[in-house]
Amino acid sequence: MADNMDKKLDKEALKAEKEAEKAAKKAKEERIKASKPKKEGNVFTRGGKAIAKFFKDFKGVAKKVSWPDAKTVFKNTGIVLAVVLVVGAAVYGVDQLLNLTFSGASELAISAGEYFAEEITEVVTDANGEAVTDAEGNVVTQVVTTTEVATDEHGHAADGHTHAEDEVATEEATEAVTTEEATESETEESTAA
């Protein structure tokens, strides 16, 4: 019988403990709810109050700010401008140095190409193989510029490409341009004479 009484007391103690936990949880929720501000009024009223509070807080913080005097402002402005000028001059100098370097390299490449170029004057012929003459009866010639291209053992340009069609197209384009230039220069010479 004593065991039954102990079990009954244990059940009652467990029940009282659960009720105490529920009461503590409910009290905590009420405290949290009470600490939250109550929403009074509509959205516009609350928004207006929030804006007014912001400017009030801003005014209080602005009073606490330590503003520099005019002498300090001018000194710091001068430092900033000096640093900007120095960095700008450094960037400009590096830019000019790189520009000179690359323009010198490109001029060197162009002069090397001209060194290996060979100009040949040829008579322009028609489809029948006869020499072409201009309106005054002068024989038309063209200047053909050829350059030597380093080739590999198969006769391909040694630039890593193996496309013979690209080389032929490049040569044809070069010939067409030089033919036009030669015809124009000869026309200018004949009109000057």
Contact map, one row per residue, 1 for C-alpha under 8 A:
1111100000000000000000000000000000000000000000000000000000000000000000000000000000000000000000000000000000000000000000000000000000000000000000000000000000000000000000000000000000000000000000000
1111110000000000000000000000000000000000000000000000000000000000000000000000000000000000000000000000000000000000000000000000000000000000000000000000000000000000000000000000000000000000000000000
1111111000000000000000000000000000000000000000000000000000000000000000000000000000000000000000000000000000000000000000000000000000000000000000000000000000000000000000000000000000000000000000000
1111111100000000000000000000000000000000000000000000000000000000000000000000000000000000000000000000000000000000000000000000000000000000000000000000000000000000000000000000000000000000000000000
1111111110000000000000000000000000000000000000000000000000000000000000000000000000000000000000000000000000000000000000000000000000000000000000000000000000000000000000000000000000000000000000000
0111111111000000000000000000000000000000000000000000000000000000000000000000000000000000000000000000000000000000000000000000000000000000000000000000000000000000000000000000000000000000000000000
0011111111100000000000000000000000000000000000000000000000000000000000000000000000000000000000000000000000000000000000000000000000000000000000000000000000000000000000000000000000000000000000000
0001111111110000000000000000000000000000000000000000000000000000000000000000000000000000000000000000000000000000000000000000000000000000000000000000000000000000000000000000000000000000000000000
0000111111111000000000000000000000000000000000000000000000000000000000000000000000000000000000000000000000000000000000000000000000000000000000000000000000000000000000000000000000000000000000000
0000011111111100000000000000000000000000000000000000000000000000000000000000000000000000000000000000000000000000000000000000000000000000000000000000000000000000000000000000000000000000000000000
0000001111111110000000000000000000000000000000000000000000000000000000000000000000000000000000000000000000000000000000000000000000000000000000000000000000000000000000000000000000000000000000000
0000000111111111000000000000000000000000000000000000000000000000000000000000000000000000000000000000000000000000000000000000000000000000000000000000000000000000000000000000000000000000000000000
0000000011111111100000000000000000000000000000000000000000000000000000000000000000000000000000000000000000000000000000000000000000000000000000000000000000000000000000000000000000000000000000000
0000000001111111110000000000000000000000000000000000000000000000000000000000000000000000000000000000000000000000000000000000000000000000000000000000000000000000000000000000000000000000000000000
0000000000111111111000000000000000000000000000000000000000000000000000000000000000000000000000000000000000000000000000000000000000000000000000000000000000000000000000000000000000000000000000000
0000000000011111111100000000000000000000000000000000000000000000000000000000000000000000000000000000000000000000000000000000000000000000000000000000000000000000000000000000000000000000000000000
0000000000001111111110000000000000000000000000000000000000000000000000000000000000000000000000000000000000000000000000000000000000000000000000000000000000000000000000000000000000000000000000000
0000000000000111111111000000000000000000000000000000000000000000000000000000000000000000000000000000000000000000000000000000000000000000000000000000000000000000000000000000000000000000000000000
0000000000000011111111100000000000000000000000000000000000000000000000000000000000000000000000000000000000000000000000000000000000000000000000000000000000000000000000000000000000000000000000000
0000000000000001111111110000000000000000000000000000000000000000000000000000000000000000000000000000000000000000000000000000000000000000000000000000000000000000000000000000000000000000000000000
0000000000000000111111111000000000000000000000000000000000000000000000000000000000000000000000000000000000000000000000000000000000000000000000000000000000000000000000000000000000000000000000000
0000000000000000011111111100000000000000000000000000000000000000000000000000000000000000000000000000000000000000000000000000000000000000000000000000000000000000000000000000000000000000000000000
0000000000000000001111111110000000000000000000000000000000000000000000000000000000000000000000000000000000000000000000000000000000000000000000000000000000000000000000000000000000000000000000000
0000000000000000000111111111000000000000000000000000000000000000000000000000000000000000000000000000000000000000000000000000000000000000000000000000000000000000000000000000000000000000000000000
0000000000000000000011111111100000000000000000000000000000000000000000000000000000000000000000000000000000000000000000000000000000000000000000000000000000000000000000000000000000000000000000000
0000000000000000000001111111110000000000000000000000000000000000000000000000000000000000000000000000000000000000000000000000000000000000000000000000000000000000000000000000000000000000000000000
0000000000000000000000111111111000000000000000000000000000000000000000000000000000000000000000000000000000000000000000000000000000000000000000000000000000000000000000000000000000000000000000000
0000000000000000000000011111111100000000000000000000000000000000000000000000000000000000000000000000000000000000000000000000000000000000000000000000000000000000000000000000000000000000000000000
0000000000000000000000001111111110000000000000000000000000000000000000000000000000000000000000000000000000000000000000000000000000000000000000000000000000000000000000000000000000000000000000000
0000000000000000000000000111111111000000000000000000000000000000000000000000000000000000000000000000000000000000000000000000000000000000000000000000000000000000000000000000000000000000000000000
0000000000000000000000000011111111100000000000000000000000000000000000000000000000000000000000000000000000000000000000000000000000000000000000000000000000000000000000000000000000000000000000000
0000000000000000000000000001111111110000000000000000000000000000000000000000000000000000000000000000000000000000000000000000000000000000000000000000000000000000000000000000000000000000000000000
0000000000000000000000000000111111110000000000000000000000000000000000000000000000000000000000000000000000000000000000000000000000000000000000000000000000000000000000000000000000000000000000000
0000000000000000000000000000011111111000000000000000000000000000000000000000000000000000000000000000000000000000000000000000000000000000000000000000000000000000000000000000000000000000000000000
0000000000000000000000000000001111111000000000000000000000000000000000000000000000000000000000000000000000000000000000000000000000000000000000000000000000000000000000000000000000000000000000000
0000000000000000000000000000000111111100000000000000000000000000000000000000000000000000000000000000000000000000000000000000000000000000000000000000000000000000000000000000000000000000000000000
0000000000000000000000000000000001111110000000000000000000000000000000000000000000000000000000000000000000000000000000000000000000000000000000000000000000000000000000000000000000000000000000000
0000000000000000000000000000000000011111000000000000000000000000000000000000000000000000000000000000000000000000000000000000000000000000000000000000000000000000000000000000000000000000000000000
0000000000000000000000000000000000001111100001000000000000000000000000000000000000000000000000000000000000000000000000000000000000000000000000000000000000000000000000000000000000000000000000000
0000000000000000000000000000000000000111110001000000000000000000000000000000000000000000000000000000000000000000000000000000000000000000000000000000000000000000000000000000000000000000000000000
0000000000000000000000000000000000000011111111000000000000000000000000000000000000000000000000000000000000000000000000000000000000000000000000000000000000000000000000000000000000000000000000000
0000000000000000000000000000000000000001111111000000000000000000000000000000000000000000000000000000000000000000000000000000000000000000000000000000000000000000000000000000000000000000000000000
0000000000000000000000000000000000000000111111100000000000000000000000000000000000000000000000000000000000000000000000000000000000000000000000000000000000000000000000000000000000000000000000000
0000000000000000000000000000000000000000111111110000000000000000000000000000000000000000000000000000000000000000000000000000000000000000000000000000000000000000000000000000000000000000000000000
0000000000000000000000000000000000000000111111111000000000000000000000000000000000000000000000000000000000000000000000000000000000000000000000000000000000000000000000000000000000000000000000000
0000000000000000000000000000000000000011111111111100000000000000000000000000000000000000000000000000000000000000000000000000000000000000000000000000000000000000000000000000000000000000000000000
0000000000000000000000000000000000000000001111111110000000000000000000000000000000000000000000000000000000000000000000000000000000000000000000000000000000000000000000000000000000000000000000000
0000000000000000000000000000000000000000000111111111000000000000000000000000000000000000000000000000000000000000000000000000000000000000000000000000000000000000000000000000000000000000000000000
0000000000000000000000000000000000000000000011111111100000000000000000000000000000000000000000000000000000000000000000000000000000000000000000000000000000000000000000000000000000000000000000000
0000000000000000000000000000000000000000000001111111110000000000000000000000000000000000000000000000000000000000000000000000000000000000000000000000000000000000000000000000000000000000000000000
0000000000000000000000000000000000000000000000111111111000000000000000000000000000000000000000000000000000000000000000000000000000000000000000000000000000000000000000000000000000000000000000000
0000000000000000000000000000000000000000000000011111111100000000000000000000000000000000000000000000000000000000000000000000000000000000000000000000000000000000000000000000000000000000000000000
0000000000000000000000000000000000000000000000001111111110000000000000000000000000000000000000000000000000000000000000000000000000000000000000000000000000000000000000000000000000000000000000000
0000000000000000000000000000000000000000000000000111111111000000000000000000000000000000000000000000000000000000000000000000000000000000000000000000000000000000000000000000000000000000000000000
0000000000000000000000000000000000000000000000000011111111100000000000000000000000000000000000000000000000000000000000000000000000000000000000000000000000000000000000000000000000000000000000000
0000000000000000000000000000000000000000000000000001111111110000000000000000000000000000000000000000000000000000000000000000000000000000000000000000000000000000000000000000000000000000000000000
0000000000000000000000000000000000000000000000000000111111111000000000000000000000000000000000000000000000000000000000000000000000000000000000000000000000000000000000000000000000000000000000000
0000000000000000000000000000000000000000000000000000011111111100000000000000000000000000000000000000000000000000000000000000000000000000000000000000000000000000000000000000000000000000000000000
0000000000000000000000000000000000000000000000000000001111111110000000000000000000000000000000000000000000000000000000000000000000000000000000000000000000000000000000000000000000000000000000000
0000000000000000000000000000000000000000000000000000000111111111000000000000000000000000000000000000000000000000000000000000000000000000000000000000000000000000000000000000000000000000000000000
0000000000000000000000000000000000000000000000000000000011111111100000000000000000000000000000000000000000000000000000000000000000000000000000000000000000000000000000000000000000000000000000000
0000000000000000000000000000000000000000000000000000000001111111100000000000000000000000000000000000000000000000000000000000000000000000000000000000000000000000000000000000000000000000000000000
0000000000000000000000000000000000000000000000000000000000111111100000000000000000000000000000000000000000000000000000000000000000000000000000000000000000000000000000000000000000000000000000000
0000000000000000000000000000000000000000000000000000000000011111110000000000000000000000000000000000000000000000000000000000000000000000000000000000000000000000000000000000000000000000000000000
0000000000000000000000000000000000000000000000000000000000001111111000000000000000000000000000000000000000000000000000000000000000000000000000000000000000000000000000000000000000000000000000000
0000000000000000000000000000000000000000000000000000000000000001111100000000000000000000000000000000000000000000000000000000000000000000000000000000000000000000000000000000000000000000000000000
0000000000000000000000000000000000000000000000000000000000000000111110000000000000000000000000000000000000000000000000000000000000000000000000000000000000000000000000000000000000000000000000000
0000000000000000000000000000000000000000000000000000000000000000011111011000000000000000000000000000000000000000000000000000000000000000000000000000000000000000000000000000000000000000000000000
0000000000000000000000000000000000000000000000000000000000000000001111111000000000000000000000000000000000000000000000000000000000000000000000000000000000000000000000000000000000000000000000000
0000000000000000000000000000000000000000000000000000000000000000000111111100000000000000000000000000000000000000000000000000000000000000000000000000000000000000000000000000000000000000000000000
0000000000000000000000000000000000000000000000000000000000000000000011111110000000000000000000000000000000000000000000000000000000000000000000000000000000000000000000000000000000000000000000000
0000000000000000000000000000000000000000000000000000000000000000000111111111000000000000000000000000000000000000000000000000000000000000000000000000000000000000000000000000000000000000000000000
0000000000000000000000000000000000000000000000000000000000000000000111111111100000000000000000000000000000000000000000000000000000000000000000000000000000000000000000000000000000000000000000000
0000000000000000000000000000000000000000000000000000000000000000000001111111110000000000000000000000000000000000000000000000000000000000000000000000000000000000000000000000000000000000000000000
0000000000000000000000000000000000000000000000000000000000000000000000111111111000000000000000000000000000000000000000000000000000000000000000000000000000000000000000000000000000000000000000000
0000000000000000000000000000000000000000000000000000000000000000000000011111111100000000000000000000000000000000000000000000000000000000000000000000000000000000000000000000000000000000000000000
0000000000000000000000000000000000000000000000000000000000000000000000001111111110000000000000000000000000000000000000000000000000000000000000000000000000000000000000000000000000000000000000000
0000000000000000000000000000000000000000000000000000000000000000000000000111111111000000000000000000000000000000000000000000000000000000000000000000000000000000000000000000000000000000000000000
0000000000000000000000000000000000000000000000000000000000000000000000000011111111100000000000000000000000000000000000000000000000000000000000000000000000000000000000000000000000000000000000000
0000000000000000000000000000000000000000000000000000000000000000000000000001111111110000000000000000000000000000000000000000000000000000000000000000000000000000000000000000000000000000000000000
0000000000000000000000000000000000000000000000000000000000000000000000000000111111111000000000000000000000000000000000000000000000000000000000000000000000000000000000000000000000000000000000000
0000000000000000000000000000000000000000000000000000000000000000000000000000011111111100000000000000000000000000000000000000000000000000000000000000000000000000000000000000000000000000000000000
0000000000000000000000000000000000000000000000000000000000000000000000000000001111111110000000000000000000000000000000000000000000000000000000000000000000000000000000000000000000000000000000000
0000000000000000000000000000000000000000000000000000000000000000000000000000000111111111000000000000000000000000000000000000000000000000000000000000000000000000000000000000000000000000000000000
0000000000000000000000000000000000000000000000000000000000000000000000000000000011111111100000000000000000000000000000000000000000000000000000000000000000000000000000000000000000000000000000000
0000000000000000000000000000000000000000000000000000000000000000000000000000000001111111110000000000000000000000000000000000000000000000000000000000000000000000000000000000000000000000000000000
0000000000000000000000000000000000000000000000000000000000000000000000000000000000111111111000000000000000000000000000000000000000000000000000000000000000000000000000000000000000000000000000000
0000000000000000000000000000000000000000000000000000000000000000000000000000000000011111111100000000000000000000000000000000000000000000000000000000000000000000000000000000000000000000000000000
0000000000000000000000000000000000000000000000000000000000000000000000000000000000001111111110000000000000000000000000000000000000000000000000000000000000000000000000000000000000000000000000000
0000000000000000000000000000000000000000000000000000000000000000000000000000000000000111111111000000000000000000000000000000000000000000000000000000000000000000000000000000000000000000000000000
0000000000000000000000000000000000000000000000000000000000000000000000000000000000000011111111100000000000000000000000000000000000000000000000000000000000000000000000000000000000000000000000000
0000000000000000000000000000000000000000000000000000000000000000000000000000000000000001111111110000000000000000000000000000000000000000000000000000000000000000000000000000000000000000000000000
0000000000000000000000000000000000000000000000000000000000000000000000000000000000000000111111111000000000000000000000000000000000000000000000000000000000000000000000000000000000000000000000000
0000000000000000000000000000000000000000000000000000000000000000000000000000000000000000011111111100000000000000000000000000000000000000000000000000000000000000000000000000000000000000000000000
0000000000000000000000000000000000000000000000000000000000000000000000000000000000000000001111111110000000000000000000000000000000000000000000000000000000000000000000000000000000000000000000000
0000000000000000000000000000000000000000000000000000000000000000000000000000000000000000000111111111000000000000000000000000000000000000000000000000000000000000000000000000000000000000000000000
0000000000000000000000000000000000000000000000000000000000000000000000000000000000000000000011111111100000000000000000000000000000000000000000000000000000000000000000000000000000000000000000000
0000000000000000000000000000000000000000000000000000000000000000000000000000000000000000000001111111110000000000000000000000000000000000000000000000000000000000000000000000000000000000000000000
0000000000000000000000000000000000000000000000000000000000000000000000000000000000000000000000111111111000000000000000000000000000000000000000000000000000000000000000000000000000000000000000000
0000000000000000000000000000000000000000000000000000000000000000000000000000000000000000000000011111111100000000000000000000000000000000000000000000000000000000000000000000000000000000000000000
0000000000000000000000000000000000000000000000000000000000000000000000000000000000000000000000001111111110000000000000000000000000000000000000000000000000000000000000000000000000000000000000000
0000000000000000000000000000000000000000000000000000000000000000000000000000000000000000000000000111111111000000000000000000000000000000000000000000000000000000000000000000000000000000000000000
0000000000000000000000000000000000000000000000000000000000000000000000000000000000000000000000000011111111100000000000000000000000000000000000000000000000000000000000000000000000000000000000000
0000000000000000000000000000000000000000000000000000000000000000000000000000000000000000000000000001111111110000000000000000000000000000000000000000000000000000000000000000000000000000000000000
0000000000000000000000000000000000000000000000000000000000000000000000000000000000000000000000000000111111111000000000000000000000000000000000000000000000000000000000000000000000000000000000000
0000000000000000000000000000000000000000000000000000000000000000000000000000000000000000000000000000011111111100000000000000000000000000000000000000000000000000000000000000000000000000000000000
0000000000000000000000000000000000000000000000000000000000000000000000000000000000000000000000000000001111111110000000000000000000000000000000000000000000000000000000000000000000000000000000000
0000000000000000000000000000000000000000000000000000000000000000000000000000000000000000000000000000000111111111000000000000000000000000000000000000000000000000000000000000000000000000000000000
0000000000000000000000000000000000000000000000000000000000000000000000000000000000000000000000000000000011111111100000000000000000000000000000000000000000000000000000000000000000000000000000000
0000000000000000000000000000000000000000000000000000000000000000000000000000000000000000000000000000000001111111110000000000000000000000000000000000000000000000000000000000000000000000000000000
0000000000000000000000000000000000000000000000000000000000000000000000000000000000000000000000000000000000111111111000000000000000000000000000000000000000000000000000000000000000000000000000000
0000000000000000000000000000000000000000000000000000000000000000000000000000000000000000000000000000000000011111111100000000000000000000000000000000000000000000000000000000000000000000000000000
0000000000000000000000000000000000000000000000000000000000000000000000000000000000000000000000000000000000001111111110000000000000000000000000000010000000000000000000000000000000000000000000000
0000000000000000000000000000000000000000000000000000000000000000000000000000000000000000000000000000000000000111111110000000000000000000000000000000000000000000000000000000000000000000000000000
0000000000000000000000000000000000000000000000000000000000000000000000000000000000000000000000000000000000000011111110000000000000000000000000000000000000000000000000000000000000000000000000000
0000000000000000000000000000000000000000000000000000000000000000000000000000000000000000000000000000000000000001111111000000000000000000000000000011000000000000000000000000000000000000000000000
0000000000000000000000000000000000000000000000000000000000000000000000000000000000000000000000000000000000000000111111100000000000000000000000001111000000000000000000000000000000000000000000000
0000000000000000000000000000000000000000000000000000000000000000000000000000000000000000000000000000000000000000000111110000000000000000000000001110000000000000000000000000000000000000000000000
0000000000000000000000000000000000000000000000000000000000000000000000000000000000000000000000000000000000000000000011111000000000000000000000111100000000000000000000000000000000000000000000000
0000000000000000000000000000000000000000000000000000000000000000000000000000000000000000000000000000000000000000000001111100000000000000000000111100000000000000000000000000000000000000000000000
0000000000000000000000000000000000000000000000000000000000000000000000000000000000000000000000000000000000000000000000111110000000000000000011110000000000000000000000000000000000000000000000000
0000000000000000000000000000000000000000000000000000000000000000000000000000000000000000000000000000000000000000000000011111000000000000000011110000000000000000000000000000000000000000000000000
0000000000000000000000000000000000000000000000000000000000000000000000000000000000000000000000000000000000000000000000001111100000110000001111000000000000000000000000000000000000000000000000000
0000000000000000000000000000000000000000000000000000000000000000000000000000000000000000000000000000000000000000000000000111110000110000001111000000000000000000000000000000000000000000000000000
0000000000000000000000000000000000000000000000000000000000000000000000000000000000000000000000000000000000000000000000000011111111110000000000000000000000000000000000000000000000000000000000000
0000000000000000000000000000000000000000000000000000000000000000000000000000000000000000000000000000000000000000000000000001111111110000000000000000000000000000000000000000000000000000000000000
0000000000000000000000000000000000000000000000000000000000000000000000000000000000000000000000000000000000000000000000000000111111000000000000000000000000000000000000000000000000000000000000000
0000000000000000000000000000000000000000000000000000000000000000000000000000000000000000000000000000000000000000000000000000111111000000000000000000000000000000000000000000000000000000000000000
0000000000000000000000000000000000000000000000000000000000000000000000000000000000000000000000000000000000000000000000000000111111100000000000000000000000000000000000000000000000000000000000000
0000000000000000000000000000000000000000000000000000000000000000000000000000000000000000000000000000000000000000000000000000111111110000000000000000000000000000000000000000000000000000000000000
0000000000000000000000000000000000000000000000000000000000000000000000000000000000000000000000000000000000000000000000000011110011111000001100000000000000000000000000000000000000000000000000000
0000000000000000000000000000000000000000000000000000000000000000000000000000000000000000000000000000000000000000000000000011110001111100001100000000000000000000000000000000000000000000000000000
0000000000000000000000000000000000000000000000000000000000000000000000000000000000000000000000000000000000000000000000000000000000111111111100000000000000000000000000000000000000000000000000000
0000000000000000000000000000000000000000000000000000000000000000000000000000000000000000000000000000000000000000000000000000000000011111111100000000000000000000000000000000000000000000000000000
0000000000000000000000000000000000000000000000000000000000000000000000000000000000000000000000000000000000000000000000000000000000001111110000000000000000000000000000000000000000000000000000000
0000000000000000000000000000000000000000000000000000000000000000000000000000000000000000000000000000000000000000000000000000000000001111110000000000000000000000000000000000000000000000000000000
0000000000000000000000000000000000000000000000000000000000000000000000000000000000000000000000000000000000000000000000000000000000001111111000000000000000000000000000000000000000000000000000000
0000000000000000000000000000000000000000000000000000000000000000000000000000000000000000000000000000000000000000000000000000000000001111111100000000000000000000000000000000000000000000000000000
0000000000000000000000000000000000000000000000000000000000000000000000000000000000000000000000000000000000000000000000000011000000111100111110000000000000000000000000000000000000000000000000000
0000000000000000000000000000000000000000000000000000000000000000000000000000000000000000000000000000000000000000000000000011000000111100011111000000000000000000000000000000000000000010010000000
0000000000000000000000000000000000000000000000000000000000000000000000000000000000000000000000000000000000000000000000001111000000000000001111100000000000000000000000000000000000000110000000000
0000000000000000000000000000000000000000000000000000000000000000000000000000000000000000000000000000000000000000000000001111000000000000000111110000000000000000000000000000000001100110000000000
0000000000000000000000000000000000000000000000000000000000000000000000000000000000000000000000000000000000000000000000111100000000000000000011111000000000000000000000000000000001100100000000000
0000000000000000000000000000000000000000000000000000000000000000000000000000000000000000000000000000000000000000000000111100000000000000000001111100000000000000000000000000001001100000000000000
0000000000000000000000000000000000000000000000000000000000000000000000000000000000000000000000000000000000000000000011110000000000000000000000111110000000000000000000000000011001000000000000000
0000000000000000000000000000000000000000000000000000000000000000000000000000000000000000000000000000000000000000000011110000000000000000000000011111000000000000000000000000000000000000000000000
0000000000000000000000000000000000000000000000000000000000000000000000000000000000000000000000000000000000000000100111000000000000000000000000001111100000000000000000000000000000000000000000000
0000000000000000000000000000000000000000000000000000000000000000000000000000000000000000000000000000000000000000000110000000000000000000000000000111110000000000000000000000000000000000000000000
0000000000000000000000000000000000000000000000000000000000000000000000000000000000000000000000000000000000000000000000000000000000000000000000000011111000001100000000000000000000000000000000000
0000000000000000000000000000000000000000000000000000000000000000000000000000000000000000000000000000000000000000000000000000000000000000000000000001111100001100000000000000000000000000000000000
0000000000000000000000000000000000000000000000000000000000000000000000000000000000000000000000000000000000000000000000000000000000000000000000000000111111111100000000000000000000000000000000000
0000000000000000000000000000000000000000000000000000000000000000000000000000000000000000000000000000000000000000000000000000000000000000000000000000011111111100000000000000000000000000000000000
0000000000000000000000000000000000000000000000000000000000000000000000000000000000000000000000000000000000000000000000000000000000000000000000000000001111110000000000000000000000000000000000000
0000000000000000000000000000000000000000000000000000000000000000000000000000000000000000000000000000000000000000000000000000000000000000000000000000001111110000000000000000000000000000000000000
0000000000000000000000000000000000000000000000000000000000000000000000000000000000000000000000000000000000000000000000000000000000000000000000000000001111111000000000000000000000000000000000000
0000000000000000000000000000000000000000000000000000000000000000000000000000000000000000000000000000000000000000000000000000000000000000000000000000001111111100111100000000000000000000000000000
0000000000000000000000000000000000000000000000000000000000000000000000000000000000000000000000000000000000000000000000000000000000000000000000000000111100111111110000000000000000000000000000000
0000000000000000000000000000000000000000000000000000000000000000000000000000000000000000000000000000000000000000000000000000000000000000000000000000111100011111100000000000000000000000000000000
0000000000000000000000000000000000000000000000000000000000000000000000000000000000000000000000000000000000000000000000000000000000000000000000000000000000001111100000000000000000000000000000000
0000000000000000000000000000000000000000000000000000000000000000000000000000000000000000000000000000000000000000000000000000000000000000000000000000000000001111110000000000000000000000000000000
0000000000000000000000000000000000000000000000000000000000000000000000000000000000000000000000000000000000000000000000000000000000000000000000000000000000011111111000000000000000000000000000000
0000000000000000000000000000000000000000000000000000000000000000000000000000000000000000000000000000000000000000000000000000000000000000000000000000000000011001111100000000000000000000000000000
0000000000000000000000000000000000000000000000000000000000000000000000000000000000000000000000000000000000000000000000000000000000000000000000000000000000010000111111100000000000000000000000000
0000000000000000000000000000000000000000000000000000000000000000000000000000000000000000000000000000000000000000000000000000000000000000000000000000000000010000011111110000000000000000000000000
0000000000000000000000000000000000000000000000000000000000000000000000000000000000000000000000000000000000000000000000000000000000000000000000000000000000000000001111111000000000000000000000000
0000000000000000000000000000000000000000000000000000000000000000000000000000000000000000000000000000000000000000000000000000000000000000000000000000000000000000001111111100000000000000000000000
0000000000000000000000000000000000000000000000000000000000000000000000000000000000000000000000000000000000000000000000000000000000000000000000000000000000000000001111111110000000000000000000000
0000000000000000000000000000000000000000000000000000000000000000000000000000000000000000000000000000000000000000000000000000000000000000000000000000000000000000000111111111000000000000000000000
0000000000000000000000000000000000000000000000000000000000000000000000000000000000000000000000000000000000000000000000000000000000000000000000000000000000000000000011111111100000000000000000000
0000000000000000000000000000000000000000000000000000000000000000000000000000000000000000000000000000000000000000000000000000000000000000000000000000000000000000000001111111110000000000000000000
0000000000000000000000000000000000000000000000000000000000000000000000000000000000000000000000000000000000000000000000000000000000000000000000000000000000000000000000111111111000000000000000000
0000000000000000000000000000000000000000000000000000000000000000000000000000000000000000000000000000000000000000000000000000000000000000000000000000000000000000000000011111111100000000000000000
0000000000000000000000000000000000000000000000000000000000000000000000000000000000000000000000000000000000000000000000000000000000000000000000000000000000000000000000001111111110000000000000000
0000000000000000000000000000000000000000000000000000000000000000000000000000000000000000000000000000000000000000000000000000000000000000000000001000000000000000000000000111111111000000000000000
0000000000000000000000000000000000000000000000000000000000000000000000000000000000000000000000000000000000000000000000000000000000000000000000011000000000000000000000000011111111100000000000000
0000000000000000000000000000000000000000000000000000000000000000000000000000000000000000000000000000000000000000000000000000000000000000000000000000000000000000000000000001111111110000000000000
0000000000000000000000000000000000000000000000000000000000000000000000000000000000000000000000000000000000000000000000000000000000000000000000000000000000000000000000000000111111111000000000000
0000000000000000000000000000000000000000000000000000000000000000000000000000000000000000000000000000000000000000000000000000000000000000000001111000000000000000000000000000011111111100000000000
0000000000000000000000000000000000000000000000000000000000000000000000000000000000000000000000000000000000000000000000000000000000000000000001110000000000000000000000000000001111111110000000000
0000000000000000000000000000000000000000000000000000000000000000000000000000000000000000000000000000000000000000000000000000000000000000000000000000000000000000000000000000000111111111000000000
0000000000000000000000000000000000000000000000000000000000000000000000000000000000000000000000000000000000000000000000000000000000000000000000000000000000000000000000000000000011111111100000000
0000000000000000000000000000000000000000000000000000000000000000000000000000000000000000000000000000000000000000000000000000000000000000000011100000000000000000000000000000000001111111110000000
0000000000000000000000000000000000000000000000000000000000000000000000000000000000000000000000000000000000000000000000000000000000000000000111000000000000000000000000000000000000111111111000000
0000000000000000000000000000000000000000000000000000000000000000000000000000000000000000000000000000000000000000000000000000000000000000000000000000000000000000000000000000000000011111111100000
0000000000000000000000000000000000000000000000000000000000000000000000000000000000000000000000000000000000000000000000000000000000000000000000000000000000000000000000000000000000001111111110000
0000000000000000000000000000000000000000000000000000000000000000000000000000000000000000000000000000000000000000000000000000000000000000000100000000000000000000000000000000000000000111111111000
0000000000000000000000000000000000000000000000000000000000000000000000000000000000000000000000000000000000000000000000000000000000000000000000000000000000000000000000000000000000000011111111100
0000000000000000000000000000000000000000000000000000000000000000000000000000000000000000000000000000000000000000000000000000000000000000000000000000000000000000000000000000000000000001111111110
0000000000000000000000000000000000000000000000000000000000000000000000000000000000000000000000000000000000000000000000000000000000000000000000000000000000000000000000000000000000000000111111111
0000000000000000000000000000000000000000000000000000000000000000000000000000000000000000000000000000000000000000000000000000000000000000000000000000000000000000000000000000000000000000011111111
0000000000000000000000000000000000000000000000000000000000000000000000000000000000000000000000000000000000000000000000000000000000000000000000000000000000000000000000000000000000000000001111111
0000000000000000000000000000000000000000000000000000000000000000000000000000000000000000000000000000000000000000000000000000000000000000000000000000000000000000000000000000000000000000000111111
0000000000000000000000000000000000000000000000000000000000000000000000000000000000000000000000000000000000000000000000000000000000000000000000000000000000000000000000000000000000000000000011111
